[in-house]
Structure formats: C-alpha cells, structure tokens
Amino acid sequence: MRFFVFCAVALLLVASAPGSLRVEGTRFIDPAGQPFQWRGIAAFRLLDLIAHGGEADVAAYLDWAASRQLTVARVLSMAHHLFKLKPEDGVAALPRLLEMAAARKLHIEVVAFADTAEVPVDLDRHVRAIAEVVARSGNAVIEIANEPVHPTQIPEVHDADILRKLATAIPREIPISLGSVERGEGFAAGSYVTWHVPREHEPRGWGHVLAIADGAAFVQKWKKPVVSDEPIGAGFALIPGRRDNDPARFR
C-alpha cells in the first residue's frame, strides 16, 4: 500500500477483544483475564494520515491488519524524517485512530517521542496529552520514546531518569515502556520492555531470527513482558540488516 512506511512484525517474547490491558508478571492480560497475544506491526504513519486527510487509507490498512490476525499497530505521534507530523496534530488525530482500531479489535502502541531534535515539543505536555486520550479509550499502550539514545532525539530524551519522571504523569493502569533498551538498561523501568532485536544477516540470513532467543534472558532478568517491536522489515528483495524476503524466517 502506498502509504505504508515500514512493515515489521513485532513479536512478544512471552506468551480478545480490545479494552484495557494490564501487565501481570511477564504477560499482558486482556479485560477478560486471558493472556493477550501481542502480534504487532509498525505502522508509523497512521496518525499522520488521519491528520492530513488520509482516513480512508487508514481504514483500509486496519482492515488488512485485522484480517491477518494482528492485534497491535505501532504508530508515531510526531515525526520529521519519515514524514512531517507536529506533536499537536498527532494528539488531535489519536482519538479517531483509537476509535477506528477498537472497531476492528486492535490495540495501538503510541510512541510519544520521535525526531525531537528537529521538532519542537514540550515533553511533559505531550506525554500528558497522549495519556489523557489513551485513558479514555482503553485500547492503547504507550512507548515514551522511539530509540531514545539516537541522534534524532534531544539530550533529555537520552536520559532514562527524565523519561521515567515523565512516565509518572501516565495513569498506572496504562502499560508503558520508556523506550528500546539496546542502548541502556535504564529504559527497562516501565511496566513492559521494548527491545530492537539486532538485524544480523549471518548465518545464511537467519541471524535476526536467532537473535530473538536472547530476549528470553531479558524476560528473566526484568520479570516483565519484553516486546521486540521493531525487527527487520519485510521486502521484495533481501537487504541484509534492513529487509528480509523469506516467509520461512518470519514464520
């Protein structure tokens, strides 16, 4: 689909209808008290599309995601490089996205901060605004920052202590991750952990699959759900470290 920026299936390393999820030990639990099966996909641009007249494309995409038995879509609430989305526009579009997702029994993982080095944002205000919308909807979780320690983020976002303080503004019943932990274990302080699995190619293209096994140690270490929420993307051609085209490896 022409609007799809990044196709990457996300895997919950531990083992419904939408509604408020809760964290219980190393699992997500759905409103019926059953383990929630996180089958996620990165769909970064959905809020941007709603904000800029592309709601029909969003509906088509969510229909497809639901038809493939996915349960979570990960979106950016602000951006500069992949597309242009102001924080206030992302927040304004969020209620509609959550409504559309709920109608298809999908949850949304809302990423609060991306490209903060290029897009001015009041960190505390933005987190509070997202939390307010999510608290009303029930079918979303929050990741404070996408790759916190990245050149596209301001120094404050690199600091796990600052992100932990920002997270205190979010109601406790909303599952939160501070951001991916591969460049700092301090980011594991949320109620669940996100991790960007290394996208190794070797041996013979299976490196990024084998690397997922390392997540089991993270589950045991932090005693929380661990989500690989930005693995290698799918593509028509194999691009080592960026795209894989073998369905067997994804399976």
Disulfide bonds with the S-S distance in Angstrom:
none
